[in-house]
Amino acid sequence: KTDGVKYAVCGALAGAANGFFGAGGGMVLVPLFTRWTKMEDKTAFATSLAVILPLSVVSAVIYFIKGSIDFGVALPYLIGGIIGGTVGGKIFRRVSARFLHIAFALLIIYGGVRSLFLI
């Protein structure tokens, strides 16, 4: 039962981040999964994707209802994202958990610096 509560709290925090920022739930989930729920590293990265997909759909529907999505602008990103997601998913098994953590940390730092300086 305790794990179920922890997982629900993780999901709620990820959903709030996704809804508030339009993305970012995975940045909340991976550290929570690995540190709070003691999930294995690679399982945490993969599980966060499984959680983020439905959360992103919910957020997208809300943004769509509010008239905030421009599908013409989004389409090229979607195509590139599908290609990148396919390639990333195929090489996922070949990279170490250490590499994933370093790449993830660099991505968060990069996004934080860009947001901080509004670049």
N, C-alpha and C positions, 0 to 999 in steps of 0.2 A: 504494500500500500504506500509506503514512504516513497518508493521509486516513482510510482504513478503521480504522486503529488509533485515531486521534483520535476518530472517530465512536463507536467501541465504548467508549472511555473515557468520553465524554460520556454515552452511554446507561447505562453502569454507575453513574455518579454520579447521574444522574436517577432511575434505578431504586432506588438506595439511599435517596435523599431521599423518593421516593414511598412506599416500603415502611416507612421509619422514621417519617415524619410523617403518612402517610395521604394526602399530596398534596405539592406543591411541586417536583416534577421539572421543570416548566417554568421555574421560577425559576432552576434550575441550568442548564438547556439553553440558554436564550436568550443569556445572556452568554457561555457557552462557544462556541456556534455563531458569534456575531458577532465575538468577539475571538480565539478560538483557531483556529477553522477558517476564519475570514474570510468566513463566509456573509453574503449580503446581508440587511439588517435585516428586511424584511418576509418574506423566505423563512425566516429563522430563527424568527420568531414562528409562522408557519404550520406549519413542519416540527416545531416543538416540540409542537404539538397532535397531529400525526400520530404522534409517538412516545409522547406521554403517554397517549393512549387505551388502547393495549394494556398499558402499564405499570399504568394505573389498574385495568384489568380483572384483571390478575394480583394486584395488591394487594387488590382487593375480594374475590377468591376466597379468598385467604389469611385475610383478616379474617372472611369468612363461615364458613370451616371452623373458625375459632377461636371462633365464636359472638358476634362483636363487632358485627354489623350488625343494626340494627333497621329493617327495610324499611318499616314503617308510618311511622316518623319520616322516613325518607329520601325517600319518594315525593313529598311536596310540593316538596322541594328539587330533585328530579329534574325535575319538571314545569317549575318555574321556570328551572332550568338549561337545559333544552331550548329554552325561549322565549328566554332571554338569549343562548344560544349561536347561535341562528338570527339574531337581530337583530345581534349582534356580527359574525358572519360576513358578513352582508350589507353592513355599513358599513365593514368592514375595508379594502376597496380605496379608500375615499374619504378615509381619514385618512393623515396623513403618518407616516413612520417616526419623526420627532422626537416627534410626539404619542404614538405607541405607547411610546417609551422613557420619556417623562415619566410617562405613566399607569402604566406597569409599575413604575417607581421609586417612585411614590407608593403603589401597592398594596403593594409590599414593605415600605416604611417603615411604613405603617399596620399591616400584619400584625406587623411586628417590635415596634412600640410596644405593641400589644395583648398580644402574647405576653410581653413584658418585664414589663409591669405586671399581667398576668393579668386583663385587663379582659374 
